[in-house]
């Protein structure tokens, strides 16, 4: 029996936000060109699927997509800007087990400036609270850290703790997916220091899950300073992305789009075992971009568990002796 994979399904490139670190909205997909249910039915078994965009809730058939993916996947998390509250709540009523991560880039003023959505912070937080009131368990914030919002990192985490919600982090990257090559963290020390504060808060938690998230954020500091990845990248080996046009890709972090095959015209077996996929895997093995995004880091942490586990053990022991994480 083939092993289950980790998949990310980009259902649309349309987006109502105007984020300063992502220009995807400048190159939207057309609804008539976007991924069909027939193509989604060809996907392989997955232990985890992230549905993302663009803004996924611009797809009027998103509930049908989720329904199909639950036939394939053990767990689904949807990444959204949280603006379309009614659509999100409607989907959650049918799929209470789905995860929802709402992108919020800092406290109110910072978030609204970065995302270009009027009242985006309040709309996002309101959506999260309503989901929690419905009894949804797997909900939370997602924050992409840059110079402009680094000082809001710890306050936003504490807000998520107060609301008893998940808190996911990222750092700005450049790639074809973001239609951006000018993202740069210039104030590296200040950004890293804010990540270090977050790491200490997580290490102080009683929940092991938070300790491993501390390790992930340690990896973000490593990325900010331009160092080599903490773990090997196995994208295209046990993890994949599929874009709105049906193209199967190793990830969303490459400079130019790398394609293993197209699900509109090929079967999954033809794509995954094909020559184009092997060529992409060779490129992955020699890739020097050193990305550290959750889509590639999380599967690597599962696969090479002993490395993050040893880091967690070491730093928890230090923490118990009052020695906090330091840069």
Steps between C-alpha positions, in 0.01 A plus 500: 500500500640840400582736783277800558636833387485858622314722254422866446216585264505858367138531390522854357742785440220755536525709816318794656801601714789722388782377721829690477707179497291313242401616153300191410189713463668667200497169310166339592368181347173506310213301656449299180867390503513389862538151642195280444348233723593244236867590538478500881358148491829384345707607803664228712432413866635769732554520874470880485368749246526878509248688287631843410499774234472787422193511716333155503158633599473678165430153360122460502542121493743483790270273703497251214880512489526436875252215468714335231824555690360339816468181295877524447642665809512431874519869592426826317596856594380799298714815491291815454501873571174455693316778318209292371358416840163365388658263246752375756234435765279327246780263401591438864144389577533215251863421582555567873820293493671726245783729614484873429806727509428869452791715384544792736823695466513676833279718715223705342686789334796289390284223358274733304796687350678181395199312363321794340160383626280766665418383852678172419623447856157528658339290227759226544484496879121507493494201265735305730287576806181393322666175393601433858145578620377236253720246675775491237824379659764528225501877442765765534723779370762488227762778493771570241778692672689787338667823614167686519324261739775326699423695818140374486607135499491437875188714568310312227614166642378603845166598347474154344577346839234714666247381242629140527585479130781362287783728386695433180797702382696562181758747373490687171630301203545569131375263232288468186205423728515839671579675167772672698879512509556811712396372841784548745535514876748781555472533879611143557605536863176669606288242317705214645471643851121503469505139383720417800241652735234286337717188529544556874125540545445173318770316694333622819177326397390169649401372156760298302340621177613853588855380563524366145355824369781673685739290292321606180543865601865431579518390135347833395777686682748282316329590171493872580878494538539323167637174638460149363173320579495313829349192332520353148233606253298205367245692296388292198597180684224479760341844464347688208310813397236527230408838352165626365595388148556136601881521493663276761805669651756416770423814700416869482849621587688468171612806307344372180205264487607134490242256362490122547187451289140615459204332664258619233668286235684228695433247773668539838713191435624642169598826668659366819703231321573694182823634357404862567454418869844341513653811344327718759626277782855543374453877514362474854806307613727778369277793603683765702208732586487370860130584539343439838125496450255281685414310180852360477623527860210316666536180290877514554451530875282189492745306286816600687330512838811427706659834404221731621439262792861533614480879467180501709652279771816711516318833518237381745777384731664841468167669561443302819838623623390861431714525186277649233539468124740761367620602157 
